[in-house]
Every structure is written in structure tokens, then in C-alpha cells.
Amino acid sequence: MKNSICALIFFSILSLTISSCNNDDDTNAIESLNGNYTGIFTVVYTNGDTFSNSVTVSFTGGNNYQSSGNSNSFPAGGNGTYEINNSTMTFNDINIWTADFDWNLILSGVYTYTINGDALSISANKNNVGFYSYELMKD
């Protein structure tokens, strides 16, 4: 009985300790992203075709983002929420889209990212279709 109580207390404390841990680096990265970024979006398709355009991506409190789109959908844009986990960003777009273009042009899904001062690079090799990258500078 005494061992059972001690085991219960031990596992309760262990559970509380583990559940109270968070990744402060991810939280700090999200907070430091807040603001507007401008730069170039580029897609390089597997057949070698390359398209680039200017883009603006804004990050606001509550893990919200908004990406500008262009009339030719390079990029298409997107907005919703995002999460950071280690070296990846996951964008969850909330829009309804037509089916007449490459949906990988929407800022949505999992991307790797790097931050160097005010420079933010976001990129992904998506669905064996192409390499999609955003090279941005904080305004």
C-alpha cells in the first residue's frame, strides 16, 4: 500500500513536470516573428521551369499569418494560423480555393525556416512537384 502511494505520487509529479515543460525557443521564435516581411517568392518546378514574384508575409499575435498573392498565383497567397516546431513552420490556411492552379503556391503546409537577423527564409520541396521558397526581410 505504501509503495503504491509513493509510486502514485512519483508518477503524478513526473507527469506535472513533463506537461509543464514547453519549448521556449519556439515561443520566442513566434514572438520575434511578429511584423511585416517583404521579399521574393520563387518556385522551381522539377521540369526546370522557374517563376518568381514579390511577396509580403505578415505575422501577428495569436500565431496568425497573411501572405499576399499575385494575379498569376505566383504565389497564390494564404492566411490563417501557423506553428513553429524546431526548424519547421506549419501553415494552416483557412481559405477556399478554386482548382485551376498549383495549390502548392498557397502558403500552407510544412516548411523549413531560418532566421538571420531580419532575414527570414521559408522553403519546402512539395509533393515532388517543385521547390517553393520565400526570401523575406522584416520591414
C-alpha positions as CSV (number, residue, x, y, z in Angstrom):
1,M,0.0,0.0,0.0
2,K,2.8,2.4,0.9
3,N,4.6,1.6,-2.3
4,S,1.5,2.2,-4.3
5,I,1.0,5.6,-2.8
6,C,4.7,6.5,-3.3
7,A,4.5,5.3,-6.9
8,L,1.3,7.3,-7.5
9,I,2.9,10.5,-6.0
10,F,6.1,9.9,-8.1
11,F,4.2,9.5,-11.4
12,S,2.0,12.4,-10.6
13,I,5.0,14.7,-10.0
14,L,6.7,13.3,-13.1
15,S,3.5,14.0,-15.2
16,L,3.2,17.5,-14.0
17,T,6.9,18.2,-14.6
18,I,6.7,16.9,-18.2
19,S,3.4,18.6,-19.0
20,S,4.6,22.0,-17.7
21,C,7.6,22.0,-20.0
22,N,7.4,23.9,-23.1
23,N,9.8,24.8,-25.9
24,D,10.8,28.4,-25.0
25,D,12.8,28.6,-28.2
26,D,9.7,28.0,-30.3
27,T,7.7,30.6,-28.2
28,N,10.5,33.1,-28.6
29,A,10.7,32.5,-32.4
30,I,7.0,33.1,-32.7
31,E,7.1,36.3,-30.7
32,S,10.1,37.6,-32.6
33,L,8.4,37.0,-36.0
34,N,5.6,39.5,-35.4
35,G,5.6,42.1,-38.1
36,N,5.6,42.5,-41.9
37,Y,8.1,40.9,-44.2
38,T,8.7,41.7,-47.9
39,G,10.7,39.8,-50.4
40,I,10.7,37.3,-53.3
41,F,8.7,34.1,-53.7
42,T,10.3,31.6,-56.1
43,V,9.1,28.2,-57.3
44,V,11.4,25.9,-59.3
45,Y,9.5,23.0,-60.8
46,T,11.0,19.6,-61.4
47,N,11.0,20.2,-65.2
48,G,13.2,23.3,-64.6
49,D,10.5,26.0,-65.1
50,T,11.1,28.8,-62.6
51,F,8.7,31.6,-61.5
52,S,9.3,34.5,-59.1
53,N,7.3,37.4,-57.8
54,S,7.3,39.9,-55.0
55,V,5.5,38.8,-51.8
56,T,4.6,40.2,-48.4
57,V,4.0,37.9,-45.4
58,S,2.7,39.4,-42.2
59,F,2.8,37.6,-38.8
60,T,0.6,38.9,-35.9
61,G,-0.2,37.8,-32.4
62,G,-2.1,34.6,-31.8
63,N,0.1,32.8,-34.4
64,N,-1.8,34.4,-37.3
65,Y,-0.2,35.0,-40.8
66,Q,-1.3,36.5,-44.1
67,S,0.6,36.2,-47.4
68,S,-0.1,38.4,-50.4
69,G,-0.9,36.8,-53.7
70,N,-0.4,37.9,-57.3
71,S,-2.9,37.7,-60.2
72,N,-0.9,34.9,-61.8
73,S,-0.9,33.0,-58.5
74,F,2.9,33.1,-58.2
75,P,2.4,33.0,-55.2
76,A,-1.3,32.5,-54.6
77,G,-1.3,34.0,-51.0
78,G,-2.9,32.5,-48.0
79,N,-3.8,33.3,-44.4
80,G,-4.6,31.5,-41.2
81,T,-2.6,30.3,-38.3
82,Y,0.9,28.9,-38.1
83,E,3.0,26.8,-35.6
84,I,6.7,26.6,-35.1
85,N,8.4,23.3,-34.1
86,N,12.2,23.2,-34.0
87,S,13.2,24.2,-37.6
88,T,9.8,23.9,-39.2
89,M,6.8,26.1,-39.6
90,T,3.4,24.6,-40.3
91,F,0.9,27.0,-42.0
92,N,-2.8,26.2,-41.8
93,D,-4.5,28.2,-44.5
94,I,-8.3,28.9,-43.9
95,N,-9.3,29.9,-47.4
96,I,-11.4,28.2,-50.0
97,W,-9.6,27.9,-53.3
98,T,-10.5,27.2,-56.9
99,A,-8.9,24.2,-58.6
100,D,-7.4,26.0,-61.6
101,F,-3.8,26.3,-60.3
102,D,-1.0,24.6,-58.4
103,W,-2.2,24.6,-54.8
104,N,1.4,24.3,-53.6
105,L,1.6,28.0,-54.4
106,I,-0.6,28.7,-51.3
107,L,1.4,29.4,-48.2
108,S,0.1,26.3,-46.4
109,G,1.7,23.1,-45.1
110,V,5.1,22.3,-43.6
111,Y,8.2,24.4,-44.5
112,T,11.7,24.6,-43.1
113,Y,12.7,28.1,-42.0
114,T,15.8,30.0,-40.9
115,I,16.0,33.4,-39.3
116,N,19.2,35.5,-39.5
117,G,18.6,38.9,-38.0
118,D,15.8,40.5,-40.0
119,A,16.1,37.9,-42.8
120,L,13.5,35.1,-42.9
121,S,13.8,32.1,-45.3
122,I,10.9,29.7,-45.7
123,S,11.1,26.8,-48.1
124,A,9.6,23.4,-48.9
125,N,10.1,20.7,-51.5
126,K,6.4,19.8,-52.1
127,N,4.9,16.6,-53.5
128,N,7.8,16.0,-55.9
129,V,6.3,18.9,-57.9
130,G,8.8,21.7,-57.1
131,F,10.8,23.7,-54.6
132,Y,8.9,26.6,-53.1
133,S,10.8,29.4,-51.3
134,Y,10.2,32.7,-49.7
135,E,13.2,35.0,-49.1
136,L,12.0,37.8,-46.8
137,M,13.2,40.8,-44.9
138,K,11.4,42.3,-41.9
139,D,10.2,45.9,-42.7
